Amino acid sequence: MYLLKAVSIFKEFGQGQETLKVLKGLDMTVEKGEALCIVGPSGAGKSTFLHILGTLDQATSGEIFYKNKKLSSAEEEERADFRSQKLGFVFQFHYLLNEFNMIENIMIAGQVAGMSAKKSKESAEHLINLLNLNHRWKHFPSELSGGERQRAAIARALMNQPEILLVDEPTGALDTENSMKILDILFEMRERLGLTLIAVSHDPLFSNPFPKKLTMKDGQWV
């Protein structure tokens, strides 16, 4: 039984009288617990495809299924519930709020999803300890290193105990040492929490350890 499936995904954007074809009929099946990295050059359409998988964007045509449930034609409220209950997102930029310290940034994700302040604090503290950030939890984003900010972003993505973690170029702004640390953390969290991991990267150092890789070029698998 698949966990997530894409069927004939096309994505087009209008540019004046012309049409830009970004994705050209992509199919993909992901099983529970898999670690998959989508690789390819910048501009290949990788991030667009990941956003469609995560229902942050909609395909021009094609279908996304979660355990036989069609998501692509669901109402927005249903897609929002799917994102909040089943998915965690990590992006290239950490998107931490500068006016809040680390633990507050992580707690916000739980509270937005309806978690009580007490429960969200307990969950955030657990993740901070899990990611070895307990010595920095009162620090603000401007006081954290790039690697620490990205680890905090991973903790925030895990707040609602997602089934699937979608990771979009998470090491694009980091040096090699911190990139490898983030990769190790992602694999450790997958093992500890039973996550299904779907990542996008153009960096071979990041993608090589993934047991399953798909290569995209010009909106197609190659």
VOKEMAR-181515 format. One record per atom (N, C-alpha, C): y, z, x; residue in one letter. Coordinates in steps of 0.1 Angstrom, whole numbers, padded with zeros to 4 digits, always signed. Each point is the difference from the previous one (the first is absolute). Layout:
YZXA
...
This chain:
-0012+0000+0009M
+0012+0000-0009M
+0012+0000+0009M
+0009-0010-0002Y
+0013+0000+0007Y
+0009+0011-0005Y
+0010+0003+0009L
+0010+0009-0004L
+0013-0007-0004L
+0003-0010+0008L
+0013-0008-0002L
-0004-0015+0002L
+0005-0008-0009K
-0003-0015+0002K
+0012-0008-0004K
+0003-0010+0009A
+0010-0010-0003A
-0007-0013-0003A
+0005-0007-0010V
-0006-0013-0004V
+0011-0010-0001V
-0001-0010+0009S
+0009-0012+0000S
+0015+0004-0002S
+0004+0008+0010I
+0014+0004+0000I
+0010-0010+0006I
+0009-0004-0009F
+0011-0009+0004F
+0013+0007-0001F
+0009-0002+0009K
+0014+0006-0001K
+0010-0011+0004K
+0009-0003-0009E
+0010-0010+0003E
+0014+0006-0003E
+0010-0005+0007F
+0014+0003-0002F
+0008-0012-0001F
+0009+0000-0010G
+0009-0012-0001G
+0011+0001+0010G
+0003-0012+0006Q
+0011-0001+0009Q
+0008-0012-0004Q
+0010+0002-0009G
+0007-0012-0005G
-0009-0008-0008G
-0001-0013+0004Q
-0009-0009-0008Q
-0014-0001+0007Q
-0002+0008+0010E
-0013+0000+0007E
-0007+0013-0003E
-0013+0000+0003T
-0009+0012-0002T
-0006+0003+0013T
+0001+0013+0004L
-0006+0005+0012L
-0013+0006-0003L
-0011-0005+0005K
-0013+0005-0003K
-0004+0009+0011K
+0000+0014-0004V
-0003+0010+0010V
-0015+0003+0001V
-0007+0001-0011L
-0014+0003+0000L
-0007-0012-0008L
-0011-0004+0005K
-0006-0012-0004K
-0015+0001-0005K
-0002+0009-0010G
-0013+0001-0005G
-0010+0009+0007G
+0005+0012+0003L
-0008+0010+0008L
-0010+0007-0009L
-0012+0002+0006D
-0010+0008-0006D
-0004+0011+0010D
-0003+0012-0005M
-0004+0011+0009M
-0007+0010-0008M
-0010+0006+0006T
-0008+0011-0007T
+0000+0012+0010T
+0003+0012-0005V
+0000+0012+0009V
-0010+0010-0007V
-0009+0005+0008E
-0009+0010-0005E
+0005+0014+0004E
-0004+0010-0007K
+0004+0014+0002K
-0004+0004+0014K
+0010+0007+0007G
-0002+0005+0013G
+0002-0010+0011G
+0003-0013-0003E
+0002-0010+0010E
+0013+0003+0008E
+0001-0005+0012A
+0012+0000+0008A
+0003-0015+0004A
+0010-0006-0006L
+0002-0014+0001L
+0015-0002+0005L
+0001-0009+0009C
+0013-0004+0005C
+0003-0015-0002C
+0011-0003-0006I
+0004-0014-0002I
+0010-0003+0012I
-0004-0010+0007V
+0007-0003+0012V
+0006-0015-0001V
+0010-0002+0009G
+0006-0014+0000G
+0014+0001+0004G
+0007-0011+0003P
+0013+0000+0005P
+0010+0005-0010P
+0012+0004+0004S
+0011+0003-0009S
+0003-0012-0009S
+0002+0003-0013G
+0003-0011-0009G
-0012-0006-0006G
-0012+0005+0003A
-0012-0006-0006A
-0002+0003-0014A
+0006+0011-0005G
-0002+0004-0014G
-0007+0013-0002G
-0003+0007+0012K
-0009+0012+0000K
+0006+0011-0009K
+0013+0003+0002S
+0006+0011-0007S
+0001-0003-0015S
+0004-0013-0003T
+0001-0004-0014T
-0014+0002-0007T
-0011-0003+0007F
-0013+0001-0006F
-0003+0015-0002F
+0003+0009+0010L
-0002+0014-0001L
+0008+0006-0012L
+0012-0004-0001H
+0008+0005-0012H
-0006-0004-0013H
-0005-0012-0001I
-0007-0004-0012I
-0013+0008-0003I
-0007+0002+0011L
-0012+0009-0002L
+0004+0014-0005L
+0011+0005+0005G
+0004+0013-0004G
+0009+0000-0013G
+0001-0011-0007T
+0008-0002-0012T
+0014+0003+0001T
+0005-0001+0013L
+0015+0002+0002L
+0007-0014-0003L
-0008-0010+0000D
+0005-0014-0003D
-0011-0007-0008D
+0004-0010-0007Q
-0010-0008-0008Q
-0001-0014+0005Q
-0013-0004-0001A
-0003-0014+0004A
+0006-0010-0010A
+0003-0012+0005T
+0003-0011-0009T
-0012-0004-0009T
-0011+0001+0006S
-0013-0002-0007S
-0011+0006+0007S
-0011+0003-0007G
-0011+0007+0006G
-0002+0014-0005G
-0010+0007+0003E
-0003+0013-0005E
-0004+0010+0010E
+0004+0013-0002I
-0004+0011+0008I
-0008+0009-0009I
-0012+0005+0005F
-0009+0008-0007F
-0002+0013+0008F
+0000+0011-0008Y
-0005+0013+0006Y
-0012+0005-0008Y
-0011+0000+0006K
-0013+0004-0007K
-0001-0007-0013K
+0001-0014+0000N
-0002-0008-0012N
+0012+0001-0010N
+0010+0008+0003K
+0011+0001-0008K
+0011-0009+0005K
+0005-0009-0009K
+0010-0010+0004K
+0014+0007+0000K
+0006+0000+0012L
+0013+0006+0002L
+0011-0009-0001L
-0002-0013+0003S
+0011-0009+0001S
+0007-0003-0014S
-0008+0002-0011S
+0006-0002-0013S
+0002+0012-0007S
-0001+0012+0006A
+0002+0013-0006A
+0015+0002-0002A
+0003+0009-0009E
+0014+0004-0002E
+0005+0008+0012E
+0013-0001+0002E
+0006+0007+0012E
-0003+0015+0001E
+0000+0006-0012E
-0003+0015+0000E
-0015+0002+0006E
-0009-0009-0004E
-0014+0002+0004E
-0001-0003+0015E
+0008-0010+0005R
+0000-0003+0015R
+0006+0012+0007R
+0011+0006-0005A
+0006+0011+0006A
-0010+0012+0001A
-0007+0002-0010D
-0011+0011+0000D
-0010-0003+0011D
-0004-0013+0001F
-0010-0003+0010F
+0006+0002+0014F
+0012-0003+0003R
+0007+0002+0013R
+0000+0015+0003R
+0004+0008-0010S
+0002+0014+0003S
-0013+0008+0001S
-0010-0005-0007Q
-0013+0008+0000Q
-0010-0005+0010Q
+0001-0013+0004K
-0011-0006+0008K
+0005-0005+0014K
+0013-0002+0001L
+0005-0007+0012L
+0009+0009+0008L
-0001-0001+0014G
+0010+0005+0009G
+0006-0011+0008G
+0013+0000+0003F
+0006-0011+0007F
+0007+0006+0013F
-0003-0008+0011V
+0007+0003+0013V
+0006-0013+0004V
+0014+0000+0003F
+0007-0012+0004F
+0004+0001+0014F
+0006-0011+0005Q
+0004+0000+0014Q
+0012+0010+0002Q
+0009+0001-0010F
+0010+0010+0001F
-0004+0012-0008F
+0003+0011+0005H
-0005+0013-0006H
+0006+0003-0014H
+0012-0004-0003Y
+0007+0003-0012Y
+0000+0015-0004Y
+0001+0008+0010L
+0003+0014-0002L
+0014+0002-0004L
+0003+0010-0008L
+0014+0003-0005L
+0007+0009+0010L
+0011-0005+0006N
+0006+0008+0011N
+0005+0013-0004N
+0003+0003-0013E
+0006+0012-0004E
-0011+0011-0003E
-0012-0004+0001F
-0011+0010-0002F
-0008+0001+0013F
-0006+0012+0003N
-0008+0002+0011N
-0014-0006-0002N
-0009+0002+0010M
-0012-0007-0001M
-0009+0004-0012M
-0001+0013-0002I
-0009+0005-0011I
+0006-0004-0013I
+0013+0000-0001E
+0006-0004-0013E
-0002-0014-0003E
+0001-0009+0010N
-0003-0014-0001N
-0014-0002-0005N
-0009+0007+0005I
-0015-0002-0004I
-0002+0006-0014I
+0006+0011-0003M
-0001+0006-0013M
+0005-0008-0011M
+0010-0008+0002I
+0007-0008-0010I
-0011-0010-0007I
-0009-0005+0009A
-0010-0010-0006A
-0008+0007-0010A
-0004+0013+0002G
-0008+0007-0010G
+0007+0003-0012G
+0013+0004+0001Q
+0008+0004-0011Q
+0003-0011-0009Q
+0003-0012+0006V
+0003-0012-0008V
-0013-0004-0008V
-0011+0003+0005A
-0013-0003-0008A
-0004+0011-0010A
+0009+0010-0001G
-0003+0011-0010G
-0006+0012+0006G
-0002+0001+0013M
-0005+0012+0006M
+0010+0012+0000M
-0005+0012-0003S
+0009+0011+0000S
+0006+0003+0015S
+0011+0007+0000A
+0006+0003+0013A
-0010+0008+0009A
-0007+0009-0006K
-0009+0008+0008K
-0012-0008+0005K
-0005-0009-0009K
-0011-0008+0004K
+0004-0010+0011K
+0011-0006-0002S
+0005-0010+0010S
+0003+0006+0013S
+0005+0012+0000K
+0002+0007+0013K
-0013+0003+0007K
-0010+0005-0008E
-0013+0002+0006E
-0006-0012+0006E
+0001-0011-0007S
-0006-0013+0004S
+0007-0005+0012S
+0013+0001+0000A
+0008-0005+0012A
-0003+0008+0012A
-0001+0014-0001E
-0004+0008+0011E
-0014-0004+0006E
-0009-0003-0009H
-0013-0003+0004H
+0000-0013+0008H
+0008-0010-0004L
+0000-0013+0006L
+0008+0001+0014L
+0010+0008+0000I
+0008+0002+0012I
-0009+0006+0011I
-0008+0010-0004N
-0010+0006+0010N
-0010-0011+0004N
-0005-0008-0010L
-0010-0010+0003L
+0005-0010+0010L
+0013-0003-0001L
+0006-0010+0009L
+0007+0006+0012L
-0003+0013+0003N
+0006+0007+0011N
+0015-0001+0001N
+0007+0002-0012L
+0014+0000+0000L
+0006+0014-0004L
-0008+0010+0000N
+0004+0013-0005N
+0011+0006+0008N
+0002-0004+0013H
+0011+0005+0008H
+0013-0007-0003H
+0000-0010-0009R
+0012-0008-0002R
+0004-0001-0015R
-0007+0009-0008W
+0001-0002-0014W
+0014+0003-0006W
+0008+0007+0007K
+0014+0003-0004K
+0010-0010+0005K
-0004-0009+0009H
+0009-0009+0006H
+0004-0012-0010H
+0012-0005+0002F
+0004-0011-0008F
-0004-0013+0007F
+0000-0011-0007P
-0004-0013+0006P
+0007-0004+0013P
+0013+0003+0000S
+0007-0003+0013S
-0004+0008+0012S
-0007+0011-0003E
-0005+0009+0011E
-0014-0003+0004E
-0006-0010-0006L
-0014-0003+0003L
-0001-0013+0008L
-0011-0001+0008S
-0002-0013+0007S
-0005-0010-0009S
-0001-0013+0004G
-0005-0010-0008G
-0014+0002-0005G
-0008+0005+0009G
-0014+0002-0003G
-0001+0012-0010G
+0008+0010+0001E
+0000+0011-0009E
+0004-0004-0014E
+0010-0008-0001R
+0005-0005-0012R
-0011-0008-0008R
-0007-0008+0008Q
-0010-0008-0006Q
-0012+0008-0005Q
-0003+0011+0008R
-0011+0009-0004R
+0004+0007-0013R
+0013+0004-0001A
+0005+0006-0012A
-0001-0010-0012A
+0003-0012+0003A
-0002-0011-0011A
-0014-0001-0005A
-0010+0001+0010I
-0014+0000-0004I
-0003+0012-0008I
+0005+0012+0004A
-0003+0012-0008A
+0006-0002-0014A
+0011-0005-0002R
+0006-0003-0013R
-0009-0009-0008R
-0005-0011+0006A
-0009-0009-0007A
-0013+0006-0004A
-0004+0011+0006L
-0012+0006-0003L
+0001+0012-0010L
+0012+0002-0005M
+0003+0012-0008M
-0008+0000-0013M
-0002-0011-0006N
-0006-0001-0013N
-0015-0004+0001N
-0006+0003+0012Q
-0014-0003+0002Q
-0004-0014-0004Q
+0006-0010+0006P
-0003-0014-0005P
-0014-0004+0004P
-0005-0010-0007E
-0013-0005+0003E
+0002-0012+0010E
+0011-0006+0000I
+0003-0012+0009I
+0013+0002+0007I
+0000-0002+0013L
+0012+0001+0008L
+0004-0014+0005L
+0012-0004-0005L
+0005-0013+0004L
+0010+0002+0011L
-0001-0007+0011V
+0007+0002+0012V
+0006-0013+0005V
+0014+0000+0000D
+0007-0013+0003D
+0007+0001+0014D
-0006-0006+0010E
+0006+0000+0013E
+0005+0014+0004E
-0008+0010+0000P
+0005+0014+0002P
+0004+0003+0015P
-0004-0009+0009T
+0004+0003+0014T
+0010-0010+0005T
+0006-0008-0009G
+0009-0010+0005G
+0012+0005+0007G
+0005+0012-0002A
+0011+0006+0006A
-0003+0010+0011A
-0013+0001+0004L
-0005+0010+0009L
-0004-0006+0013L
+0000+0008+0011D
-0005-0004+0012D
-0016+0000+0000D
-0006-0005+0010T
-0015-0001+0000T
-0007+0014-0001T
+0005+0010+0007E
-0006+0013+0000E
+0000+0006-0015E
+0012-0001-0006N
+0001+0006-0013N
-0008-0009-0010N
+0000-0013+0002S
-0008-0009-0009S
-0014+0004+0000S
-0006+0002+0012M
-0014+0004+0000M
-0002+0014-0006M
+0009+0009+0001K
-0001+0013-0007K
+0000-0002-0015K
+0008-0009-0005I
+0001-0002-0015I
-0013-0006-0004I
-0006-0010+0008L
-0013-0006-0004L
-0011+0011+0000L
+0000+0008+0010D
-0010+0011+0000D
+0001+0009-0012D
+0012+0003-0004I
+0003+0009-0012I
-0005-0007-0013I
+0003-0013-0001L
-0005-0007-0012L
-0015+0000-0001L
-0007-0002+0011F
-0015+0000+0000F
-0005+0014-0003F
+0007+0010+0006E
-0005+0013-0002E
+0002+0004-0015E
+0011-0003-0006M
+0003+0003-0014M
-0010-0008-0009M
-0003-0012+0004R
-0010-0007-0008R
-0013+0007+0000R
-0004+0005+0012E
-0013+0007+0001E
+0000+0013-0008E
+0011+0008+0002R
+0000+0013-0006R
+0002+0000-0015R
+0007-0010-0005L
+0004+0000-0014L
-0007-0011-0008L
-0009-0007+0007G
-0007-0011-0008G
+0008-0011-0005G
+0010-0004+0008L
+0010-0010-0005L
-0006-0014+0003L
+0005-0009-0008T
-0001-0015+0002T
+0013-0004+0007T
-0001-0006+0011L
+0012-0003+0008L
+0002-0015+0001L
+0012-0005-0005I
+0003-0014+0001I
+0014-0001+0007I
+0000-0006+0012A
+0012-0001+0008A
+0004-0014+0003A
+0012-0002+0004V
+0006-0013+0004V
+0006+0002+0013V
-0003-0009+0009S
+0006+0001+0014S
+0000-0013+0007S
+0010-0003+0008H
-0001-0011+0009H
-0003+0004+0014H
-0003+0013+0003D
-0002+0005+0013D
-0015+0001+0002D
-0006-0007+0010P
-0014+0000+0003P
-0005+0014+0004P
+0009+0008+0007L
-0004+0013+0005L
-0003+0009-0012L
+0008-0002-0011F
-0002+0008-0012F
-0012-0005-0008F
-0001-0013-0001S
-0011-0005-0009S
-0014-0001+0005S
-0001-0001+0014N
-0013-0002+0006N
-0011+0011-0004N
+0004+0013-0001P
-0010+0010-0004P
-0005-0001-0014P
+0006-0007-0009F
-0004-0001-0013F
-0014-0007-0001F
-0009+0005-0008P
-0013-0006-0001P
+0000-0013-0008P
+0010-0002-0008K
+0001-0012-0008K
+0015-0006+0001K
+0001-0013+0004K
+0013-0006+0001K
+0000-0013-0007K
+0011-0003-0006L
+0003-0013-0007L
+0013-0006+0007L
-0001-0012+0003T
+0012-0007+0007T
+0007-0009-0010T
+0013+0002-0001M
+0008-0008-0009M
+0010-0009+0008M
+0001-0012-0004K
+0010-0009+0005K
+0006-0009-0011K
+0013+0000-0001D
+0006-0008-0010D
-0005+0002-0014D
-0003+0013-0003G
-0004+0004-0014G
-0014-0003-0003G
-0009-0003+0010Q
-0014-0003-0002Q
-0008+0008+0010Q
-0013+0002-0003W
-0009+0005+0010W
-0004-0010+0009W
-0002+0003+0013V
-0005-0010+0010V
-0012+0006+0007V
